[in-house]
Amino acid sequence: MDFDDFQPLLARAQSHAAHFIDALPERFVGARAGREEMMVALDAPLRDAGEPGEAVLDLLAASAPRGAQACAAPRYFGFVIGGTLPVALASDWLVSTWDQNAGIHVISPLAAAVEEIAARWLLELLDLPRESGVGFVTGCQMAHFTCLAAARHGVLRRVGWDVEADGLMGAPRIHVVASAEAHVTVDVALRYLGMGTRSLVRVESDEQGRMRLEHLRDVVASLDGPVIVCAQAGNVNTGAFDPLRGIIQAARERGAWVHVDGAFGLWARAAAGTRPLADGIDLADSWATDAHKWLNVPYDSGVAIVRNAEDHRAAMTVSAAYLVQTRGAERDAVDWVPEFSRRARGIPVYAALRTLGRDGVADMVERCCAHARRFAARLGAAPGVRVLNDVVLNQVLVRFGEDDERTRSVVSGVQQEGTCWASGTTWHGMAAMRISVSNWATTEEDVDRSVEAMLHVHRELAARAATSTT
Ligand SMILES: *Cc1c(COP(=O)(O)O)cnc(C)c1O
């Protein structure tokens, strides 16, 4: 192996990448292979003698079309995934090429400056308090962890307890309030932070999955001591927003910290048409979001934002004798994220924002929402098909034949048919197909082709059921 190996390997990787991407719009959208096929293709004893890099790349690339879902494809509507903008992918390659440890400024003035700028742009675009701390983390899970660590620090500081020094043993008890519909990653963050899931007090939610404000008021009034309220901007099933302004007002009166899960919903702030959904969101104390979902940068990329930058920094900062940390305006990422050594994952965020501009982001958000409404209108008009949610954002819940089993069969039939891919879910005890439109590349034609495929599977199953009963 020598330095000249880079160019041929990178050229080969580029060629493999180009083939993969060229096939995305028309390939079978799901993964065709399972574990067995992947193991047959890829497993081998770890040998003493290595193999040529070209061969290893070819082997991996040959397995990708069957073993990987086409998540970045325009008719991929599974989970809440988001595609990849061309410039985001390309800049992500550069991040790997530069191989910067973006933990401290002294190693990478480049990464530190780019992330400082991307952080400022995000606060402007999402119109959140400009003085907030911002950390680029792996995803919304770690954004929750970071924000709730800052919250834990903040609410205990106010009662005279230094959690960073003294931990939680013997500390005043913190109550965490979240709706019955809070995303499971909030629970996980509470576990990581030593607050446990039993510290969670659940507030009821309504038929769209929104927190019930009256119940929140009662719950908050009944609690003693430090309180953290976790609200949601964008329910993972329905896309619904909690009544944020009212929640934040009620929590404020009680001196509580309000954290908002805006994994994809926070991006509603960036477009005029969806902005009213997030009314009052800027009054919260912390916000967790993803860039790998609706901003369409490659995995893994989340953002933690905390209004009180001192609480944020106090919860995350590191100091060690050998670390050359800055004392000036320079940004050391270690102060804002749980990682120590880290990838410069803010760079694709910068590239995406700079390339799209405000208008481009707004356009992407509004286009996805319009596609979701088109799905709802076309599917909802078909016999035996019902849309279960108010389509306020990019999420659509669809039920077929008013029947759980039929709905699940349509979901798996659609996944096996391959024109598009959507996930199954359960909503208020009912099986549903969940369609998430969160990819810049999706067109109206993609929506129409997907609707046709879904209705075709639905009609076939209905016809088969009818003949089997006669
Ligand atoms: C996806 C999602 C999360 C978790 O985000 P990751 O990036 O997967 O860690 C949290 N909350 C909501 C509402 C989500 O949609």
The ligand as an SDF file (V2000), in Angstrom:
LIG
                    3D

 15 15  0  0  0  0  0  0  0  0999 V2000
  -36.4220   10.6040   14.0400 C   0  0  0  0  0  0  0  0  0  0  0  0
  -36.9650   11.2050   15.2780 C   0  0  0  0  0  0  0  0  0  0  0  0
  -36.2310   11.2130   16.4650 C   0  0  0  0  0  0  0  0  0  0  0  0
  -34.8940   10.5100   16.5840 C   0  0  0  0  0  0  0  0  0  0  0  0
  -33.9610   11.0630   15.7080 O   0  0  0  0  0  0  0  0  0  0  0  0
  -32.6080   10.3100   15.2970 P   0  0  0  0  0  0  0  0  0  0  0  0
  -32.0060   11.2430   14.3240 O   0  0  0  0  0  0  0  0  0  0  0  0
  -33.0340    9.0130   14.7020 O   0  0  0  0  0  0  0  0  0  0  0  0
  -31.7930   10.1260   16.5180 O   0  0  0  0  0  0  0  0  0  0  0  0
  -36.7690   11.8640   17.5520 C   0  0  0  0  0  0  0  0  0  0  0  0
  -37.9700   12.4640   17.4930 N   0  0  0  0  0  0  0  0  0  0  0  0
  -38.7260   12.4680   16.3680 C   0  0  0  0  0  0  0  0  0  0  0  0
  -40.0400   13.1720   16.3720 C   0  0  0  0  0  0  0  0  0  0  0  0
  -38.2450   11.8500   15.2220 C   0  0  0  0  0  0  0  0  0  0  0  0
  -38.9640   11.8670   14.1040 O   0  0  0  0  0  0  0  0  0  0  0  0
  1  2  1  0
  2  3  1  0
  2 14  2  0
  3  4  1  0
  3 10  2  0
  4  5  1  0
  5  6  1  0
  6  7  2  0
  6  8  1  0
  6  9  1  0
 10 11  1  0
 11 12  2  0
 12 13  1  0
 12 14  1  0
 14 15  1  0
M  END
$$$$
